[in-house]
Amino acid sequence: MISAKLEKGQLLIADPYIIGDVSFNRSVILLTDHDHEGSVGFIINKPLKYSINDLVPDIKASFKVYNGGPVEQDNLYFIHNIPELIPNSVEISNGIFWGGDFLSVKELINQGKINKTNIRFFLGYTGWEEDQLESEMENNSWIVTTNSYKNKIIGKSTTHFWKEKIIELGGEYLIWSNAPENPFLN
């Protein structure tokens, strides 16, 4: 369902006309914070070539790490759906939580108590200053939809996620579902 009002927990789907932007072309962003001061989100469908073990060697798991966005890409962030296990988490919405005690996360992963359907790691985030996201929406850069997956989005496969969301939108967007990522190279 397309929404005109921005709220944390929603999905921002990159309009098909965003072409050539390495960060945002065919991106789906989970909006994790939105208020009068600005907005923050994580690109949830762009896995990197790293696993969490590559970045934090004492974590004995190979969970994928995602490109969360172009801001602070040297910082590791995470969202999860297990606040009862991770102290100091902040609820985004729909049972999705942001951050928390990282030492607990490491221990719980190594004990096998957290799996890839519970947590998703990101390098960097996507951020907008006051009114910047609203301006981008006026320029039709983003399509705002409800997160119908709720906290199950954390384990959602990302391979064709943007295409799935475009097909769900239907209408004028359907033609884009089978278009090449960069139509200028066609």
C-alpha positions as CSV (number, residue, x, y, z in Angstrom):
1,M,0.0,0.0,0.0
2,I,1.5,3.4,-1.1
3,S,1.5,6.0,1.7
4,A,1.8,9.8,1.5
5,K,2.8,10.1,5.1
6,L,6.3,9.2,6.3
7,E,6.6,7.1,9.5
8,K,9.4,5.0,10.9
9,G,9.0,1.4,10.0
10,Q,7.9,2.1,6.4
11,L,9.7,1.0,3.3
12,L,11.1,3.5,0.8
13,I,11.3,2.0,-2.7
14,A,13.6,3.7,-5.1
15,D,11.7,5.0,-8.1
16,P,12.7,3.2,-11.3
17,Y,14.0,6.6,-12.6
18,I,16.8,6.6,-10.1
19,I,19.4,5.4,-12.5
20,G,23.2,5.6,-12.1
21,D,23.1,6.3,-8.4
22,V,25.3,3.5,-7.0
23,S,23.8,3.7,-3.5
24,F,20.1,4.1,-4.3
25,N,19.4,2.5,-7.7
26,R,16.9,-0.3,-7.1
27,S,17.1,0.2,-3.3
28,V,14.6,-0.7,-0.7
29,I,15.1,1.2,2.6
30,L,13.7,0.5,6.0
31,L,12.9,3.9,7.5
32,T,14.2,3.5,11.1
33,D,13.7,7.1,12.3
34,H,11.7,10.1,11.1
35,D,10.9,13.4,12.8
36,H,11.1,17.1,12.2
37,E,14.9,17.0,12.5
38,G,15.4,14.5,9.7
39,S,15.3,10.8,8.8
40,V,17.5,7.7,9.1
41,G,17.1,4.3,7.3
42,F,19.0,1.2,6.1
43,I,19.1,-0.1,2.6
44,I,18.0,-3.7,3.2
45,N,18.5,-5.3,-0.2
46,K,22.2,-4.6,-1.0
47,P,24.4,-7.3,0.5
48,L,28.1,-6.7,0.5
49,K,30.9,-9.2,-0.1
50,Y,31.6,-9.4,3.6
51,S,30.2,-11.6,6.3
52,I,30.1,-10.5,10.0
53,N,33.1,-12.8,10.7
54,D,35.2,-10.8,8.2
55,L,34.6,-7.6,10.1
56,V,34.4,-9.0,13.7
57,P,36.6,-12.1,13.7
58,D,35.5,-13.2,17.2
59,I,31.9,-13.7,15.9
60,K,31.8,-17.3,14.6
61,A,29.1,-16.9,12.0
62,S,28.9,-16.0,8.4
63,F,25.8,-13.7,8.4
64,K,25.8,-11.3,5.4
65,V,26.6,-7.6,6.0
66,Y,24.6,-5.1,3.9
67,N,25.4,-1.7,2.5
68,G,23.1,0.3,4.8
69,G,23.8,3.6,2.9
70,P,26.5,6.1,2.1
71,V,26.8,7.7,5.6
72,E,29.4,6.5,8.1
73,Q,30.3,3.3,6.1
74,D,33.0,2.6,8.5
75,N,30.5,1.9,11.3
76,L,28.6,-1.3,11.9
77,Y,24.8,-1.2,12.7
78,F,22.2,-3.8,13.2
79,I,18.5,-4.4,13.4
80,H,16.8,-7.4,15.0
81,N,13.6,-8.9,16.2
82,I,14.8,-10.3,19.6
83,P,14.7,-7.4,22.1
84,E,14.3,-9.9,25.0
85,L,17.8,-11.2,24.3
86,I,19.5,-7.9,23.4
87,P,19.5,-5.2,26.1
88,N,19.2,-1.5,25.3
89,S,17.5,-2.0,21.9
90,V,15.3,0.7,20.5
91,E,12.0,-0.3,18.8
92,I,11.5,1.0,15.3
93,S,8.1,-0.5,14.8
94,N,6.3,-3.8,14.1
95,G,8.6,-5.7,16.4
96,I,11.8,-4.5,14.6
97,F,14.5,-3.1,16.9
98,W,17.7,-1.1,16.3
99,G,21.0,-1.6,18.1
100,G,21.5,-2.8,21.6
101,D,24.4,-4.3,23.6
102,F,26.9,-5.5,21.0
103,L,28.8,-7.8,23.5
104,S,25.5,-9.6,24.1
105,V,25.0,-10.0,20.4
106,K,28.5,-11.5,19.9
107,E,27.9,-14.0,22.8
108,L,24.5,-15.0,21.6
109,I,25.5,-15.5,18.0
110,N,28.5,-17.7,19.1
111,Q,26.1,-19.7,21.4
112,G,23.8,-20.3,18.4
113,K,20.9,-18.3,20.0
114,I,20.7,-15.7,17.2
115,N,20.4,-16.7,13.6
116,K,20.1,-14.8,10.3
117,T,16.4,-14.5,10.6
118,N,16.8,-12.6,13.8
119,I,19.5,-10.0,13.0
120,R,20.8,-8.0,10.0
121,F,24.1,-6.1,9.9
122,F,24.9,-3.0,7.9
123,L,27.9,-0.9,7.1
124,G,26.7,2.7,7.1
125,Y,23.2,4.1,7.0
126,T,21.1,6.4,4.9
127,G,20.3,9.8,6.4
128,W,18.4,12.9,5.4
129,E,18.4,16.4,7.0
130,E,15.3,18.2,8.0
131,D,12.8,18.2,5.1
132,Q,15.3,16.6,2.7
133,L,13.4,13.3,2.4
134,E,10.1,15.2,1.8
135,S,11.8,17.1,-1.0
136,E,13.1,13.9,-2.6
137,M,9.5,12.5,-2.4
138,E,8.1,15.6,-4.1
139,N,10.7,14.9,-6.9
140,N,9.3,11.3,-7.1
141,S,12.6,9.7,-6.0
142,W,10.9,7.4,-3.5
143,I,7.7,5.4,-3.2
144,V,6.6,5.0,0.4
145,T,4.9,1.7,1.3
146,T,3.8,-0.1,4.4
147,N,6.2,-2.8,5.7
148,S,3.8,-5.8,5.3
149,Y,6.5,-8.2,6.4
150,K,6.7,-6.6,9.9
151,N,9.7,-8.1,11.8
152,K,10.0,-11.0,9.3
153,I,11.7,-8.5,7.0
154,I,15.0,-9.2,8.8
155,G,15.1,-12.7,7.3
156,K,13.7,-11.8,3.9
157,S,15.7,-12.7,0.9
158,T,17.0,-9.7,-0.9
159,T,17.8,-11.1,-4.3
160,H,14.8,-9.8,-6.1
161,F,13.3,-7.7,-3.4
162,W,13.1,-4.4,-5.3
163,K,11.6,-6.2,-8.3
164,E,9.0,-7.8,-6.1
165,K,8.0,-4.5,-4.6
166,I,7.7,-2.9,-8.0
167,I,5.5,-5.7,-9.2
168,E,3.3,-5.3,-6.1
169,L,2.9,-1.6,-7.0
170,G,1.5,-2.6,-10.4
171,G,0.2,-0.1,-13.0
172,E,2.9,2.1,-14.5
173,Y,5.6,0.3,-12.5
174,L,5.1,-3.1,-14.0
175,I,7.2,-2.3,-17.1
176,W,10.2,-1.6,-14.9
177,S,10.1,-5.0,-13.3
178,N,11.9,-6.6,-16.2
179,A,14.0,-3.7,-17.3
180,P,17.8,-4.0,-17.0
181,E,19.4,-2.3,-14.0
182,N,21.0,0.3,-16.3
183,P,18.8,0.7,-19.5
184,F,21.5,2.9,-21.0
185,L,23.7,-0.2,-21.4
186,N,21.0,-2.1,-23.3
